[in-house]
């Protein structure tokens, strides 16, 4: 099982980034996908979730109106479009997958660094 994040980097406040999470080794279309983030000295927090069929999404209050989670089941890839980025968004962003029918064993990616700074 592999979850590989990409798309992180350094961006100025107000800028945008699109994170990708490429999945392999499991049935992507049967897993709910989420993005978490962890800033230095803080606990890991949930940013956004999308159901296995893409029909429903949920966001943390800090992400509502600025971030959009999506997925392409044909490409086994999940995305996080991040707009209007703020310095407080600086964190390592992790991809997370869990079977929607048997939510017992989650999968995690290795993370990608997002730094928002002028």
N, C-alpha and C positions, 0 to 999 in steps of 0.2 A: 504493500500500500504506500502510495506517495501522494503528498499534497505539496506542490511547489508554488510558492508565491513569487510574484515579480511585480515590477512597476513602482517600487518605492524609490525615494530619493530626496533631494533637497529642493524645496520650493519656497517661494516668498509668500508671506501672508496675502490672502486673497486669491492665491493661485489654485490650480487643480492638479489632481493626479488620478490615474486609474490603475487600481491594483487588479491583478489577475491571480487566480488560483487554479493551476492545472492539476487534475486528479487522474490517478491511474491505480489499477490493482483492486478496484472494487466497483460495484454497480452504482455509478454516479447518480443516475436518475432515480434511485430509490433512497437517496440520502438528502436530508435537510442540510443546508450549508449556512455557515455563519462566519462573520469576521469579528475577531476580538482584537483588543490592543492592550499594550502594557507600557506605560511610561516609567521612566526611572523612579524608583522609590515608591511606586504605586502598585496596587493589585491589578491583575488582568481584568479587563471589563469587556462586556459584550457590546458590540457596536451595531450589528445588524444581522438579521436572519432571513433566509428565504426557504420556503418549503420545497420539497423534492420536485414538484411539478411547476414551480415558479409562480404558483397562484396566489401566494400570500407572503407578505414581507412585514417585518417589524424592525423598529429602530430605537436605539437609545435616544433619550431626549437631546443629548448633545449632538446627535447626528441628523435628527429630523430636519428636513428642508434643505440640507446641504449634501448629504450622502445618498447614493442610490445603490442598492444591491441588486444584482441580476445574475442570470445563469444561462448557459447554452448547453443543454443536455447532449446535443449532437457533438459538441466539442469537448465534453467533460470538463468544463471550465466555469468557474464562478468569478464574478467581478465586483469591485467596489469602486464606484465613481465618487470621487471626493471633490467638492467645489467649495469655494469661499473658505479655504483652509486658514486655520488660526494657529498661533504658536502652541496653544493647548492641545492641538491634535498631534503634536510630536510624540511618537511612540513606535514601538515595534508592533506591526500588524500581523496577526496570525489567522490563517484559514483553519476552519473547523468543520468536520463532517460527522454526521451521525445518522444511522439508519432510521428512517421515519417510522418503520413498523416495529423495530426492535432497538429502541434507543438505549443500548447498554454500553457498547464499546465505541467511544469517539475516536476520531483520527485528527491529528494536528499537523499543520505544516511547520516549517522551521522559522518562519517569520521573515518579514521584510521591513527595513527601517524607513520611516517617514519622518523627515525633519522639516519643520516649518519655521523659517527664520529669514530675516532680512540681512 
